[in-house]
Amino acid sequence: LTMTLFMVYLHTIRGFSAGFAGSVLSFMALVSLAINPVIGILIDKFGGRLVLIGGLILKATGTVAFAFVTTKEQVFAVAILMAFGDSANWPAQTVCLTRLVDEEARQKVFAFSFMALNLGIAIGGIVASFVITAGNLLSFQRLYLIDALTYLVYLTFAISLPSWVGQRFDKEDKQSGSYLEVFRIKDLMRLFRASILMILFGYASVSAGLPLFITSVLGGSPKWLGLIWAANCIGIILMQAPMLRWLEKHSPKKTLVYVGLIWASSWILVGLCFVTPWILILPLQITSSVVFGIGETIWSPTIPTVVNSLIPDHIRGRSNALMSLQWGIAGVIAAPLAGFLFDAGLAKLWVAIMFFGCLAPIPLINRVHFGEVTQK
């Protein structure tokens, strides 16, 4: 419901500068960087289910509090709470899904999970477009409270999971594992570095920079955002099943290279907004969002499947937590980069950086040996 409105809410509703809004996202990313290694240890020790339950409680609490922040100090305090929740939720959820199914079925499960996620985002975007009104604080507060309620609904499902889903690795396996063991998996580290770049110039910039670009640089309505993300998510829902069949016939290396090319193409469409009539801006943004979604239908089921095929079970929590760090690292850079360039009137440069940035990970991806564990 509120994923794409963070900077818009702080900047246009609460009156903070775009630079400050970007710095808050960077601060949250730094908090995630600090806490993620601990989250990985907790998952390996206590299991994903308990960590997921705790993360959902923190996220729901933080979302409620965020609706009522008025000072910078309050914003940062709530940001810590929300960052803790996000840092726990994603790797814990991934580990739970991994342990629910056999390795052969993981790609399909991750694809279905991603499709369900986007169905929720699509519905959330549509709901948000009806709930919020430009410049109306009460409408945004109402939306954040509804968003908090959705985390509580998810919490009931997490609690209902069978206890064995959340158990740590095989208790007969005496290996305790360490992050040093994770770092020794060379192909995992190559994939980690490539993922940072893909997330930075893909997801992180779309989430942190594009909403502000649309509303502040192009002068679009906040209501556009709901329509744009809804188009993205509906496209993903429609394309995920046929894309999954296509993925089964192609190597992970080739498909991940295609993601870089597809996402770069989506930024070309964003850049065309500078030279097209006003009436075409929204259709262009919607088209760009759908094109980006094609890449997402490849990326989201492929990355967790490949990662979990490269690692032994006793370091699964640490490995998935490490991969979650890519979001924190990308977030540290993406939000302030967008805020700084927009404040400086360099929006065109920002779009160009996004385009070339999506192509940068391709050489790293080509060096990964998929399907085998290579250690130093």
C-alpha positions as CSV (number, residue, x, y, z in Angstrom):
1,L,0.0,0.0,0.0
2,T,2.7,2.5,0.9
3,M,5.9,1.1,-0.5
4,T,6.3,3.7,-3.3
5,L,5.0,6.6,-1.3
6,F,7.8,6.9,1.4
7,M,9.6,9.9,-0.1
8,V,6.4,11.5,-1.4
9,Y,4.9,11.4,2.1
10,L,7.9,12.9,3.8
11,H,8.5,15.5,1.1
12,T,5.1,16.7,-0.1
13,I,3.0,15.9,3.0
14,R,5.3,16.4,5.9
15,G,7.3,19.2,4.3
16,F,10.8,17.7,4.6
17,S,13.3,18.3,1.7
18,A,13.8,15.6,-0.9
19,G,17.4,15.3,0.3
20,F,16.2,14.6,3.8
21,A,13.7,12.0,2.6
22,G,16.5,10.3,0.7
23,S,18.8,10.4,3.7
24,V,16.1,8.6,5.8
25,L,16.0,5.7,3.3
26,S,19.8,5.6,3.4
27,F,19.7,5.5,7.2
28,M,17.3,2.6,7.1
29,A,19.6,0.8,4.7
30,L,22.5,1.4,7.0
31,V,20.5,0.0,9.9
32,S,19.7,-3.0,7.8
33,L,23.4,-3.4,6.9
34,A,24.2,-3.5,10.7
35,I,21.4,-5.9,11.7
36,N,21.3,-8.3,8.8
37,P,24.3,-10.4,9.9
38,V,22.6,-10.9,13.3
39,I,19.4,-11.8,11.6
40,G,21.1,-14.5,9.6
41,I,22.6,-16.0,12.8
42,L,19.2,-15.9,14.5
43,I,17.6,-17.7,11.6
44,D,20.2,-20.5,11.6
45,K,19.9,-20.8,15.4
46,F,16.1,-20.4,16.0
47,G,14.6,-20.9,12.6
48,G,12.8,-18.6,10.1
49,R,9.3,-18.8,11.6
50,L,10.1,-17.1,14.9
51,V,12.2,-14.5,13.2
52,L,9.5,-13.8,10.7
53,I,6.9,-13.4,13.5
54,G,9.1,-10.9,15.3
55,G,9.8,-9.0,12.1
56,L,6.1,-8.6,11.2
57,I,5.3,-7.3,14.7
58,L,8.1,-4.6,14.4
59,K,7.0,-3.6,10.9
60,A,3.3,-3.2,11.8
61,T,4.3,-1.1,14.9
62,G,6.6,1.1,12.8
63,T,4.0,1.6,10.0
64,V,1.5,2.9,12.5
65,A,4.0,5.2,14.1
66,F,5.1,6.5,10.7
67,A,1.7,7.9,10.1
68,F,2.1,10.4,13.0
69,V,5.8,11.5,12.7
70,T,6.2,15.3,12.8
71,T,9.9,15.9,13.5
72,K,13.2,14.6,12.1
73,E,14.0,12.8,15.3
74,Q,10.7,10.9,15.2
75,V,11.2,10.0,11.6
76,F,14.6,8.5,12.4
77,A,13.3,6.6,15.4
78,V,10.5,5.0,13.5
79,A,12.8,4.3,10.6
80,I,14.9,2.1,12.9
81,L,11.9,0.1,13.9
82,M,10.8,-0.4,10.3
83,A,14.3,-1.3,9.2
84,F,14.5,-4.0,11.9
85,G,11.2,-5.4,10.7
86,D,12.2,-5.5,7.0
87,S,15.6,-6.9,7.8
88,A,14.0,-9.9,9.6
89,N,11.1,-10.5,7.2
90,W,12.7,-11.1,3.9
91,P,15.5,-13.6,4.7
92,A,13.2,-15.4,7.2
93,Q,10.5,-15.7,4.6
94,T,12.9,-17.0,2.0
95,V,14.3,-19.7,4.4
96,C,10.7,-20.8,5.3
97,L,9.8,-21.2,1.7
98,T,13.0,-23.1,0.9
99,R,12.3,-25.6,3.7
100,L,8.7,-26.1,2.7
101,V,9.5,-27.7,-0.7
102,D,12.1,-29.9,-2.4
103,E,14.9,-28.2,-4.4
104,E,13.3,-29.1,-7.8
105,A,10.1,-27.2,-6.9
106,R,11.8,-24.1,-5.5
107,Q,11.8,-22.0,-8.6
108,K,8.1,-22.5,-9.1
109,V,7.4,-21.7,-5.4
110,F,9.5,-18.5,-5.6
111,A,7.7,-17.6,-8.8
112,F,4.3,-18.1,-7.2
113,S,5.4,-16.2,-4.1
114,F,6.5,-13.3,-6.3
115,M,3.3,-13.4,-8.3
116,A,1.3,-13.3,-5.0
117,L,3.4,-10.4,-3.8
118,N,2.7,-8.4,-6.9
119,L,-1.0,-9.2,-6.7
120,G,-0.9,-7.6,-3.3
121,I,1.1,-4.6,-4.6
122,A,-1.3,-4.2,-7.5
123,I,-4.3,-4.2,-5.2
124,G,-2.5,-1.9,-2.8
125,G,-1.7,0.5,-5.6
126,I,-5.3,0.6,-6.7
127,V,-6.5,1.1,-3.1
128,A,-3.9,3.8,-2.5
129,S,-4.9,5.7,-5.5
130,F,-8.4,5.9,-4.1
131,V,-7.5,6.6,-0.5
132,I,-4.8,9.3,-0.9
133,T,-5.4,12.9,-2.0
134,A,-2.6,15.2,-3.0
135,G,-1.6,17.4,-0.1
136,N,-4.0,15.8,2.3
137,L,-2.3,14.5,5.5
138,L,-5.3,12.6,6.8
139,S,-5.6,10.5,3.6
140,F,-2.0,9.4,3.9
141,Q,-2.4,8.6,7.6
142,R,-5.4,6.5,6.8
143,L,-3.4,4.6,4.2
144,Y,-0.6,3.9,6.6
145,L,-3.0,2.5,9.2
146,I,-4.5,0.2,6.6
147,D,-1.1,-0.9,5.6
148,A,-0.2,-1.8,9.3
149,L,-3.3,-3.9,9.4
150,T,-2.1,-6.0,6.4
151,Y,1.1,-6.9,8.4
152,L,-1.1,-8.2,11.2
153,V,-3.0,-10.3,8.8
154,Y,0.3,-11.8,7.5
155,L,1.3,-12.3,11.1
156,T,-1.6,-14.7,11.7
157,F,-0.5,-16.8,8.8
158,A,3.1,-16.9,10.0
159,I,1.9,-18.0,13.4
160,S,-0.2,-20.8,11.9
161,L,2.8,-22.3,10.0
162,P,3.8,-25.8,11.3
163,S,6.6,-25.6,13.8
164,W,8.9,-27.8,11.7
165,V,9.0,-25.1,9.0
166,G,10.8,-22.8,11.4
167,Q,13.2,-25.2,12.8
168,R,16.9,-24.7,12.3
169,F,18.9,-27.0,10.0
170,D,19.1,-30.8,10.6
171,K,19.9,-31.2,14.3
172,E,22.0,-34.2,13.6
173,D,24.3,-32.0,11.5
174,K,26.8,-30.7,14.1
175,Q,28.2,-28.0,11.8
176,S,27.4,-24.6,13.3
177,G,28.5,-22.6,10.3
178,S,29.9,-19.1,10.0
179,Y,29.9,-16.1,7.7
180,L,33.5,-17.0,6.8
181,E,32.2,-20.2,5.2
182,V,29.7,-18.1,3.3
183,F,32.4,-15.7,2.0
184,R,34.4,-18.7,0.7
185,I,31.7,-19.6,-1.9
186,K,33.2,-17.7,-4.8
187,D,30.2,-17.9,-7.1
188,L,27.9,-16.8,-4.4
189,M,30.1,-13.7,-3.8
190,R,30.1,-12.9,-7.6
191,L,26.4,-13.2,-7.7
192,F,26.1,-11.0,-4.6
193,R,28.2,-8.2,-6.2
194,A,26.2,-8.4,-9.4
195,S,22.9,-8.4,-7.4
196,I,24.0,-5.2,-5.6
197,L,24.3,-3.4,-8.9
198,M,21.1,-4.8,-10.3
199,I,19.2,-3.8,-7.2
200,L,20.8,-0.4,-7.0
201,F,20.0,0.6,-10.6
202,G,16.8,-1.4,-10.7
203,Y,14.5,-2.0,-7.7
204,A,16.1,0.6,-5.3
205,S,16.0,3.5,-7.8
206,V,12.5,2.6,-9.0
207,S,11.2,2.5,-5.4
208,A,13.1,5.5,-4.0
209,G,13.8,7.7,-7.0
210,L,11.1,7.2,-9.6
211,P,8.1,8.3,-7.5
212,L,9.8,11.6,-6.7
213,F,10.9,11.9,-10.3
214,I,7.3,11.5,-11.5
215,T,5.7,13.8,-8.9
216,S,8.4,16.5,-8.5
217,V,10.4,16.5,-11.7
218,L,7.6,15.7,-14.2
219,G,4.9,17.3,-12.1
220,G,2.6,14.2,-12.2
221,S,0.0,13.5,-9.6
222,P,0.7,11.1,-6.7
223,K,-2.4,9.2,-7.9
224,W,-0.4,8.2,-11.0
225,L,1.9,6.1,-8.8
226,G,-0.9,3.7,-7.9
227,L,-1.8,3.3,-11.5
228,I,1.8,2.8,-12.6
229,W,2.6,0.2,-9.9
230,A,-0.8,-1.5,-10.5
231,A,0.1,-1.9,-14.2
232,N,3.5,-3.3,-13.3
233,C,2.0,-5.8,-10.9
234,I,-0.8,-6.9,-13.1
235,G,1.7,-7.4,-15.9
236,I,3.8,-9.6,-13.6
237,I,0.8,-11.6,-12.6
238,L,-0.2,-12.3,-16.2
239,M,3.4,-13.0,-17.4
240,Q,4.8,-15.0,-14.5
241,A,3.4,-18.4,-15.5
242,P,4.5,-18.3,-19.2
243,M,7.8,-16.8,-18.1
244,L,8.4,-19.7,-15.7
245,R,7.9,-22.2,-18.6
246,W,10.4,-20.2,-20.6
247,L,12.9,-20.1,-17.7
248,E,12.9,-23.9,-17.5
249,K,14.3,-24.0,-21.0
250,H,17.2,-21.5,-20.5
251,S,20.2,-21.3,-18.3
252,P,20.2,-18.9,-15.3
253,K,23.2,-17.1,-16.7
254,K,21.5,-16.2,-19.9
255,T,18.2,-15.2,-18.2
256,L,19.9,-12.9,-15.7
257,V,21.8,-11.2,-18.5
258,Y,18.4,-10.5,-20.2
259,V,17.2,-8.9,-17.0
260,G,20.0,-6.2,-17.3
261,L,19.0,-5.5,-20.9
262,I,15.3,-5.4,-20.2
263,W,15.7,-3.0,-17.2
264,A,18.0,-0.8,-19.2
265,S,15.3,-0.6,-21.9
266,S,12.7,0.4,-19.2
267,W,14.9,3.4,-18.3
268,I,15.0,4.5,-22.0
269,L,11.2,4.8,-21.8
270,V,11.5,6.9,-18.6
271,G,14.0,9.2,-20.4
272,L,11.6,9.7,-23.3
273,C,9.4,11.7,-20.9
274,F,11.7,14.6,-21.3
275,V,10.9,15.0,-25.0
276,T,7.3,13.9,-25.3
277,P,4.1,15.9,-24.9
278,W,2.5,16.0,-21.5
279,I,-0.4,13.7,-22.5
280,L,2.0,10.9,-23.2
281,I,4.0,11.0,-20.0
282,L,1.7,8.7,-18.0
283,P,1.3,6.1,-20.8
284,L,5.1,6.1,-21.1
285,Q,5.6,5.6,-17.4
286,I,3.1,2.8,-17.4
287,T,4.8,1.1,-20.4
288,S,8.2,1.4,-18.7
289,S,6.8,-0.1,-15.5
290,V,5.4,-3.1,-17.5
291,V,8.7,-3.6,-19.3
292,F,10.5,-3.5,-15.9
293,G,8.1,-6.1,-14.7
294,I,9.1,-8.5,-17.5
295,G,12.6,-8.4,-16.0
296,E,11.2,-8.9,-12.5
297,T,9.5,-12.2,-13.6
298,I,12.9,-13.5,-14.5
299,W,14.9,-12.0,-11.6
300,S,12.7,-12.9,-8.7
301,P,12.3,-16.7,-9.1
302,T,15.8,-17.1,-10.5
303,I,18.0,-15.4,-7.8
304,P,16.7,-17.2,-4.7
305,T,16.7,-20.5,-6.5
306,V,20.3,-20.1,-7.6
307,V,21.5,-18.8,-4.2
308,N,19.9,-21.7,-2.3
309,S,21.4,-24.2,-4.7
310,L,24.9,-22.9,-4.0
311,I,24.8,-23.2,-0.2
312,P,24.6,-26.0,2.4
313,D,21.6,-26.0,4.8
314,H,23.5,-25.1,8.0
315,I,24.4,-21.7,6.6
316,R,21.2,-21.0,4.7
317,G,20.1,-18.3,7.2
318,R,23.4,-16.5,7.0
319,S,23.5,-16.8,3.2
320,N,20.0,-15.5,2.6
321,A,20.6,-12.7,5.1
322,L,23.8,-11.7,3.2
323,M,21.9,-11.6,0.0
324,S,19.3,-9.4,1.7
325,L,22.1,-7.0,2.4
326,Q,22.1,-6.0,-1.3
327,W,18.9,-4.1,-0.6
328,G,20.5,-2.2,2.2
329,I,23.7,-1.4,0.3
330,A,21.7,-0.3,-2.8
331,G,19.3,1.7,-0.6
332,V,22.2,3.6,1.0
333,I,23.2,4.9,-2.5
334,A,19.9,5.0,-4.5
335,A,17.8,7.4,-2.3
336,P,20.4,10.1,-1.7
337,L,21.7,9.9,-5.3
338,A,18.2,10.6,-6.5
339,G,17.5,13.3,-4.0
340,F,20.8,15.1,-4.6
341,L,20.5,15.0,-8.4
342,F,16.9,16.1,-8.4
343,D,17.7,19.0,-6.0
344,A,20.5,20.0,-8.3
345,G,18.3,19.9,-11.4
346,L,20.1,16.9,-12.9
347,A,17.2,14.6,-13.5
348,K,18.4,13.7,-17.0
349,L,21.8,12.6,-15.7
350,W,20.0,10.5,-13.1
351,V,18.1,8.6,-15.8
352,A,21.3,8.1,-17.8
353,I,23.1,6.7,-14.8
354,M,20.2,4.2,-14.3
355,F,20.4,3.1,-17.9
356,F,24.1,2.3,-17.9
357,G,24.0,1.0,-14.3
358,C,21.6,-1.8,-15.4
359,L,24.2,-3.0,-18.0
360,A,27.1,-2.9,-15.5
361,P,26.4,-6.3,-13.8
362,I,26.4,-8.3,-17.0
363,P,30.2,-9.0,-17.0
364,L,29.9,-10.2,-13.3
365,I,27.0,-12.5,-14.1
366,N,28.9,-14.1,-17.0
367,R,31.7,-15.1,-14.5
368,V,29.3,-17.1,-12.2
369,H,29.4,-20.9,-12.5
370,F,25.8,-21.7,-12.0
371,G,24.8,-25.1,-10.5
372,E,28.1,-25.8,-8.6
373,V,29.7,-24.6,-5.4
374,T,33.2,-23.1,-6.0
375,Q,35.2,-22.3,-2.9
376,K,38.5,-20.5,-2.5
